[in-house]
């Protein structure tokens, strides 16, 4: 979360509950993989809660490095791969799957780039105006190109997908990222992930729709 340790931990608990509910709605292994997204967000919130603790109390200094690195890896390395992969696994249209495979490849390359930067560059989380700014010395020339690719591989799959209601999730993520970029540019990683976490409810809604579709099909067959 972006505002405090307590807010982060509270959000993590709430989103975890949504994740459990989503798992219960998932009917197949592919849907269960997609249903992991709320858990993904929850783990991020717990990690950032630890960052808040470390930045606010020297007694928790030992948490700063692992928690901040975990948060960044989840946001910059795992997310660009997880999104196109999870949507690809759900997609039944072969033509759409080709596009999703391209985006997955781009996400893997981007994630590899960010992982290289995380391993070879410095990252210094600092608090400012009730947000966490993950200051780093990643190559300046690559900041904007990498960010554009990030947006494409994490948002485009949600609109390419033919899964019912997936576009609603895409709209939520797009608006969240847009608002974060306009109002909280220097804290984009932290704030955007907070808004993205709010979209967890739409994941449950998507899986609930899929579950109802299966139930209706069974009823018709019966």
VEXDREN-2710 file (C-alpha; in Angstrom, 1 decimal):
% VEXDREN-2710
k/r/px/py/pz
1/UNK/0.0/0.0/0.0
2/UNK/1.1/3.6/-0.3
3/UNK/0.1/5.3/2.9
4/UNK/1.2/3.4/6.0
5/UNK/2.3/0.0/7.4
6/UNK/-1.1/-0.6/9.0
7/UNK/-2.9/0.2/5.7
8/UNK/-0.6/-2.1/3.8
9/UNK/-1.2/-5.1/6.2
10/UNK/-4.9/-4.4/6.4
11/UNK/-5.1/-4.3/2.6
12/UNK/-3.1/-7.5/2.4
13/UNK/-5.5/-9.3/4.6
14/UNK/-8.6/-8.1/2.8
15/UNK/-7.1/-9.0/-0.6
16/UNK/-6.1/-12.4/0.6
17/UNK/-9.7/-13.1/1.5
18/UNK/-10.7/-12.1/-2.0
19/UNK/-8.1/-14.4/-3.3
20/UNK/-9.5/-17.3/-1.3
21/UNK/-12.9/-16.6/-2.6
22/UNK/-11.6/-16.4/-6.2
23/UNK/-9.8/-19.8/-5.8
24/UNK/-13.1/-21.3/-4.7
25/UNK/-14.8/-20.0/-7.9
26/UNK/-12.0/-21.3/-10.2
27/UNK/-13.1/-24.5/-11.9
28/UNK/-9.9/-25.5/-13.7
29/UNK/-6.1/-25.3/-13.2
30/UNK/-5.9/-22.5/-15.7
31/UNK/-8.6/-20.5/-13.8
32/UNK/-6.8/-21.2/-10.5
33/UNK/-3.6/-19.7/-12.0
34/UNK/-5.5/-16.6/-12.9
35/UNK/-7.2/-16.6/-9.5
36/UNK/-3.7/-16.2/-8.0
37/UNK/-3.7/-12.5/-8.9
38/UNK/-5.3/-11.3/-5.7
39/UNK/-2.8/-13.3/-3.7
40/UNK/-0.1/-11.7/-5.9
41/UNK/-1.4/-8.3/-4.9
42/UNK/-1.7/-9.3/-1.2
43/UNK/1.9/-10.5/-1.0
44/UNK/3.0/-7.1/-2.5
45/UNK/1.0/-5.3/0.2
46/UNK/2.5/-7.4/3.0
47/UNK/6.0/-6.7/1.6
48/UNK/5.4/-3.0/1.4
49/UNK/4.1/-3.0/4.9
50/UNK/7.4/-4.4/6.0
51/UNK/9.2/-1.7/4.1
52/UNK/7.1/0.9/5.9
53/UNK/8.0/-0.7/9.3
54/UNK/11.7/-0.6/8.4
55/UNK/11.6/3.0/7.2
56/UNK/9.8/4.1/10.3
57/UNK/11.6/2.2/13.0
58/UNK/15.3/1.3/13.1
59/UNK/14.4/-1.9/15.0
60/UNK/13.1/-3.3/11.7
61/UNK/16.1/-2.3/9.6
62/UNK/16.7/-6.0/8.8
63/UNK/13.4/-6.1/6.8
64/UNK/14.2/-3.2/4.5
65/UNK/16.4/-5.0/1.9
66/UNK/14.5/-8.3/1.5
67/UNK/11.0/-6.7/1.6
68/UNK/11.9/-3.8/-0.8
69/UNK/13.6/-6.2/-3.2
70/UNK/10.7/-8.7/-3.0
71/UNK/8.2/-5.9/-3.8
72/UNK/10.2/-4.6/-6.8
73/UNK/10.7/-8.1/-8.1
74/UNK/7.0/-8.8/-7.9
75/UNK/6.1/-5.5/-9.5
76/UNK/8.7/-5.2/-12.2
77/UNK/9.8/-8.8/-13.0
78/UNK/6.9/-11.2/-12.1
79/UNK/3.9/-9.0/-13.1
80/UNK/4.9/-8.4/-16.8
81/UNK/5.2/-12.2/-17.2
82/UNK/2.3/-13.3/-15.0
83/UNK/-0.4/-11.2/-16.7
84/UNK/0.1/-12.3/-20.4
85/UNK/0.8/-15.9/-19.2
86/UNK/-2.4/-16.2/-17.1
87/UNK/-4.5/-14.7/-19.9
88/UNK/-2.9/-16.9/-22.5
89/UNK/-3.8/-20.0/-20.5
90/UNK/-7.4/-19.0/-20.4
91/UNK/-7.7/-18.0/-24.0
92/UNK/-9.3/-20.4/-26.5
93/UNK/-9.0/-18.4/-29.7
94/UNK/-5.9/-19.5/-31.5
95/UNK/-5.6/-16.2/-33.3
96/UNK/-5.7/-14.3/-30.0
97/UNK/-3.3/-16.8/-28.5
98/UNK/-0.6/-15.9/-31.1
99/UNK/-0.8/-12.2/-30.0
100/UNK/-0.7/-13.2/-26.3
101/UNK/2.4/-15.3/-27.0
102/UNK/4.2/-12.3/-28.5
103/UNK/3.2/-10.2/-25.5
104/UNK/4.4/-13.0/-23.1
105/UNK/7.8/-13.0/-24.9
106/UNK/8.1/-9.3/-24.5
107/UNK/7.1/-9.6/-20.9
108/UNK/9.8/-12.2/-20.3
109/UNK/12.4/-9.9/-21.9
110/UNK/11.3/-6.9/-19.9
111/UNK/11.3/-8.9/-16.7
112/UNK/14.8/-10.1/-17.4
113/UNK/15.9/-6.6/-18.0
114/UNK/14.5/-5.4/-14.7
115/UNK/16.0/-8.4/-12.9
116/UNK/19.4/-7.5/-14.3
117/UNK/18.9/-3.9/-13.0
118/UNK/17.7/-5.1/-9.6
119/UNK/20.8/-7.3/-9.2
120/UNK/23.4/-4.8/-10.5
121/UNK/22.0/-1.4/-9.5
122/UNK/21.0/0.3/-6.3
123/UNK/17.4/0.7/-4.9
124/UNK/16.8/3.0/-2.0
125/UNK/13.2/3.2/-0.7
126/UNK/12.3/6.5/1.0
127/UNK/9.1/7.9/2.4
128/UNK/7.8/11.2/1.1
129/UNK/4.2/12.6/1.4
130/UNK/2.8/9.4/2.8
131/UNK/4.2/7.4/-0.2
132/UNK/7.2/5.2/-0.8
133/UNK/9.6/6.3/-3.5
134/UNK/11.8/3.4/-4.7
135/UNK/14.7/5.5/-5.8
136/UNK/17.1/3.7/-8.2
137/UNK/19.9/4.3/-10.6
138/UNK/18.5/2.2/-13.5
139/UNK/19.7/3.4/-16.9
140/UNK/17.9/6.7/-17.6
141/UNK/17.7/6.1/-21.3
142/UNK/15.7/3.0/-20.7
143/UNK/13.2/4.3/-18.2
144/UNK/10.5/5.4/-20.7
145/UNK/10.9/2.6/-23.3
146/UNK/10.8/0.0/-20.5
147/UNK/7.7/1.7/-19.0
148/UNK/5.9/1.7/-22.3
149/UNK/6.6/-2.0/-22.9
150/UNK/5.4/-2.6/-19.3
151/UNK/2.1/-0.9/-20.0
152/UNK/1.6/-2.9/-23.2
153/UNK/2.4/-6.3/-21.8
154/UNK/0.3/-5.8/-18.6
155/UNK/-2.7/-4.1/-20.1
156/UNK/-3.1/-5.2/-23.7
157/UNK/-3.7/-8.9/-22.8
158/UNK/-6.8/-7.9/-20.8
159/UNK/-8.3/-6.4/-23.9
160/UNK/-7.2/-9.1/-26.3
161/UNK/-8.8/-11.8/-24.2
162/UNK/-12.1/-13.2/-25.3
163/UNK/-12.9/-14.2/-21.7
164/UNK/-16.2/-12.7/-20.6
165/UNK/-15.8/-9.5/-18.4
166/UNK/-12.0/-9.5/-18.8
167/UNK/-12.2/-6.1/-20.5
168/UNK/-13.7/-4.6/-17.3
169/UNK/-10.6/-5.7/-15.4
170/UNK/-8.5/-4.1/-18.2
171/UNK/-10.3/-0.8/-17.9
172/UNK/-9.8/-0.8/-14.1
173/UNK/-6.0/-1.4/-14.5
174/UNK/-5.7/1.2/-17.3
175/UNK/-7.5/3.9/-15.3
176/UNK/-5.5/3.0/-12.2
177/UNK/-2.2/3.3/-14.1
178/UNK/-3.3/6.5/-15.8
179/UNK/-4.3/8.2/-12.5
180/UNK/-1.1/7.0/-10.9
181/UNK/1.0/8.4/-13.7
182/UNK/-0.7/11.7/-13.7
183/UNK/-0.9/12.4/-9.9
184/UNK/1.9/10.3/-8.4
185/UNK/4.5/10.0/-11.1
186/UNK/7.5/9.7/-8.8
187/UNK/5.8/7.0/-6.7
188/UNK/4.4/5.1/-9.7
189/UNK/5.5/1.6/-8.7
190/UNK/4.0/1.8/-5.2
191/UNK/0.8/3.7/-6.0
192/UNK/0.0/1.9/-9.1
193/UNK/0.2/-1.4/-7.3
194/UNK/-2.2/-0.1/-4.7
195/UNK/-4.8/0.8/-7.3
196/UNK/-4.2/-2.5/-9.1
197/UNK/-4.9/-4.3/-5.8
198/UNK/-8.4/-2.7/-5.8
199/UNK/-9.0/-4.6/-9.1
200/UNK/-8.9/-7.9/-7.3
201/UNK/-12.6/-7.8/-6.8
202/UNK/-13.1/-7.8/-10.6
203/UNK/-11.0/-11.0/-10.8
204/UNK/-13.5/-12.7/-8.5
205/UNK/-16.3/-11.3/-10.6
206/UNK/-14.8/-12.7/-13.8
207/UNK/-14.4/-16.1/-12.2
208/UNK/-17.9/-16.0/-10.8
209/UNK/-19.2/-15.4/-14.3
210/UNK/-17.2/-18.3/-15.6
211/UNK/-18.5/-20.5/-12.8
212/UNK/-22.1/-19.6/-13.5
213/UNK/-21.5/-20.3/-17.2
214/UNK/-20.4/-23.8/-16.3
215/UNK/-23.4/-24.3/-14.0
216/UNK/-25.8/-23.2/-16.7
217/UNK/-24.2/-25.6/-19.2
218/UNK/-24.6/-28.5/-16.8
219/UNK/-28.2/-27.5/-16.2
220/UNK/-29.0/-27.5/-19.9
221/UNK/-27.2/-30.8/-20.4
222/UNK/-29.2/-32.3/-17.6
END
